[in-house]
């Protein structure tokens, strides 16, 4: 994953140092302040913290819609662990994540304290619990974000969508909001520096991001999709995927 134009060694060192300090700040605030502040203030902190993380890593966020309807199920393609913070910097949300993320150093602990719903794959009983948690969050007008591909790609294509996690939105009568995520270099060319796919480790991915002078993270927002407009979750999943593919091709 060698970058085309690597940053200066001193710049990389500064980014790593700031990243470490920022993670410690997030841990401290989450542990000491979260129990005593309102959910609204927690969301504001999550948004500011995520935006600051992107800035430290040299990632510039560009989105074409500053606002999406409260209580929407945010449905996005999945490229990187960074996707979570890209979405949070724009539209702070609870996330549905694979259970293994809970065991990641620092990030897993932060995720567990920030309304992350951890999904244990292959368990229908646990899926029902997860769906109930998602429905409760949507009912409280919280954004919930899912990555229905079920895995990451390098960003050059979008895999098929699994429909099961769309069921809570149907039951809650919530809006499906497709989000198309892409990572580009400042000149608009494709980069896989942020891609957390195949055998790339978390540390390798962080190194590739830090090595780029700047990465542009784009969120392109497709039209919202009321769940009553389509007959079932499979039709919704297909329509959401097609909407994301279309926005990526714009």
C-alpha positions in Angstrom: 0.0 0.0 0.0 2.7 2.5 -1.0 1.4 6.0 -1.4 2.0 7.9 -4.6 3.4 11.0 -2.8 4.3 10.3 0.8 4.2 13.0 3.5 7.4 14.2 5.1 8.6 12.0 8.0 8.2 14.9 10.5 4.6 15.4 9.4 3.8 11.7 9.8 5.4 11.8 13.3 3.2 14.8 14.3 0.1 13.1 13.0 0.8 10.0 15.1 1.5 12.1 18.2 -1.7 14.1 17.7 -3.7 10.9 17.0 -2.5 9.3 20.3 -3.4 12.5 22.2 -6.8 12.6 20.5 -7.6 9.0 21.4 -6.7 9.6 25.0 -8.9 12.7 25.0 -11.8 10.7 23.7 -11.2 8.0 26.3 -11.0 10.5 29.1 -14.1 12.4 28.1 -16.1 9.2 27.5 -15.2 7.7 30.8 -15.5 10.9 33.0 -18.0 13.2 31.3 -20.4 11.0 29.3 -22.3 9.8 32.4 -23.1 13.4 33.4 -24.0 15.1 30.1 -27.2 14.9 28.0 -27.6 12.8 24.9 -27.7 15.9 22.8 -24.3 17.0 24.2 -22.9 13.5 23.7 -23.9 13.7 20.0 -22.2 17.1 19.6 -19.0 15.8 21.3 -19.1 12.8 19.0 -19.4 15.0 15.9 -16.6 17.4 17.0 -14.3 14.6 18.0 -14.8 12.7 14.7 -14.2 15.9 12.7 -11.0 16.6 14.7 -9.8 13.0 14.1 -10.2 13.4 10.3 -8.3 16.7 10.4 -5.4 15.1 12.4 -5.2 12.3 9.8 -5.2 14.7 6.9 -8.7 13.8 5.7 -10.9 16.6 4.3 -14.6 15.9 4.5 -16.9 17.0 1.7 -20.7 16.4 1.8 -23.4 17.7 -0.4 -26.1 17.8 2.3 -25.5 19.3 5.7 -28.7 17.8 7.2 -30.6 14.5 7.0 -34.0 13.7 8.6 -33.8 12.8 12.3 -34.3 9.2 13.1 -33.1 8.0 9.6 -31.5 4.6 9.0 -28.3 5.7 7.3 -27.3 3.0 4.7 -23.8 3.3 3.3 -21.2 1.4 1.3 -18.2 0.2 3.4 -14.6 0.9 2.6 -12.7 1.5 5.9 -12.8 1.7 9.6 -12.7 5.5 8.9 -16.2 5.4 7.5 -17.6 5.5 11.0 -15.9 8.8 11.8 -16.6 10.3 8.3 -20.3 9.7 8.9 -20.2 10.8 12.5 -18.5 14.1 11.5 -21.4 14.8 9.2 -24.4 13.1 10.8 -23.6 11.7 14.3 -25.2 8.3 14.6 -25.3 5.0 16.4 -23.7 2.2 14.4 -24.3 -1.5 13.9 -20.9 -3.2 13.9 -19.5 -6.7 13.9 -18.9 -8.0 17.4 -15.1 -8.3 16.9 -14.8 -4.5 16.9 -15.6 -4.5 20.6 -12.1 -6.1 21.1 -10.1 -3.5 19.2 -7.7 -1.5 21.3 -9.1 1.9 22.4 -11.5 2.1 19.4 -13.5 -0.9 20.6 -14.0 0.6 24.0 -15.0 4.0 22.6 -17.4 2.3 20.3 -19.0 0.4 23.1 -19.7 3.6 25.0 -21.2 5.4 22.0 -24.4 3.5 21.3 -22.7 1.0 19.0 -24.9 -2.1 18.4 -22.7 -5.1 18.2 -23.9 -7.9 15.9 -22.9 -11.5 16.5 -23.1 -13.1 13.1 -24.8 -16.4 12.6 -27.2 -16.1 15.6 -30.8 -15.5 14.7 -31.7 -15.0 18.4 -29.1 -12.3 18.7 -30.3 -10.7 15.4 -33.7 -10.2 17.0 -32.1 -8.5 19.9 -30.1 -6.2 17.6 -33.2 -5.4 15.6 -35.0 -4.4 18.8 -32.1 -2.1 19.8 -32.0 -0.5 16.3 -35.8 0.0 16.4 -35.6 1.7 19.9 -32.9 4.1 18.7 -34.9 5.0 15.6 -37.9 5.5 17.8 -35.9 8.1 19.8 -35.2 10.0 16.6 -31.5 8.9 16.6 -29.7 8.2 13.4 -28.6 4.6 13.1 -25.9 3.7 10.5 -25.4 0.3 8.8 -23.1 -1.1 6.2 -25.2 -3.7 4.5 -22.5 -5.1 2.3 -21.3 -6.9 5.4 -17.7 -6.4 4.6 -15.3 -3.8 3.1 -14.1 -3.2 -0.4 -11.4 -1.0 -1.8 -14.0 1.5 -2.9 -13.9 0.7 -6.6 -17.2 -1.2 -6.5 -20.2 -1.9 -4.3 -21.2 -5.4 -3.2 -24.7 -6.7 -2.8 -26.6 -5.6 0.2 -27.9 -7.9 3.0 -31.5 -6.9 3.7 -32.0 -8.1 7.3 -30.9 -4.9 9.1 -33.4 -2.8 7.2 -36.3 -4.6 8.9 -36.3 -2.4 12.1 -36.7 0.7 9.8 -39.7 -0.9 8.2 -41.3 -1.6 11.6 -40.5 1.9 12.9 -41.7 3.6 9.7 -38.3 5.3 9.5 -36.6 6.9 6.5 -33.9 5.0 4.6 -31.1 7.4 3.8 -28.5 6.1 1.3 -25.0 7.6 1.7 -22.3 7.1 -1.0 -18.8 7.2 0.6 -15.7 7.6 -1.6 -12.1 8.5 -0.8 -10.1 10.5 -3.4 -6.9 12.4 -3.7 -7.2 16.2 -4.0 -6.9 16.0 -7.8 -10.0 13.7 -7.8 -8.1 10.5 -8.6 -8.9 7.2 -6.9 -6.9 6.1 -3.8 -7.1 2.9 -1.8 -5.1 4.4 1.1 -8.2 4.3 3.4 -9.3 0.8 2.3 -9.4 -1.7 5.1 -10.0 -4.8 3.1 -8.5 -8.2 2.3 -5.5 -8.9 4.5 -4.8 -5.2 5.4 -4.3 -4.8 9.2 -5.7 -1.8 11.1 -2.1 -0.5 11.7 -1.3 -0.9 8.0 -4.4 1.0 7.0 -3.6 3.9 9.5 0.0 4.1 8.1 -1.3 4.3 4.5 -3.7 7.1 5.5 -1.1 9.1 7.4 1.4 8.7 4.6 -0.9 10.6 2.2 -0.5 14.5 2.2 -4.3 14.8 2.0 -7.3 12.5 1.4 -10.7 13.8 0.5 -13.6 11.8 2.0 -16.8 12.4 0.1 -20.3 11.7 1.3 -22.9 12.0 -1.5 -26.4 11.9 -0.2 -29.1 10.1 -2.3 -32.8 11.1 -2.0 -34.4 9.7 1.2 -36.5 6.6 0.8 -39.7 6.2 2.9 -40.0 2.5 3.7 -43.7 2.5 2.7 -42.7 3.1 -0.9 -41.4 -0.4 -1.5 -42.9 -3.8 -0.8 -40.3 -5.4 1.5 -36.8 -5.2 2.9 -35.2 -6.9 -0.1 -36.6 -4.3 -2.5 -35.5 -1.6 -0.1 -31.9 -3.0 0.0 -31.8 -3.3 -3.8 -33.1 0.3 -4.2 -30.6 1.7 -1.6 -27.7 0.0 -3.3 -28.7 1.3 -6.7 -29.0 4.8 -5.3 -25.5 4.6 -3.8 -24.0 3.3 -7.0 -25.7 6.1 -9.0 -24.3 8.7 -6.6 -20.8 7.2 -6.7 -20.9 7.5 -10.5 -22.0 11.2 -10.5 
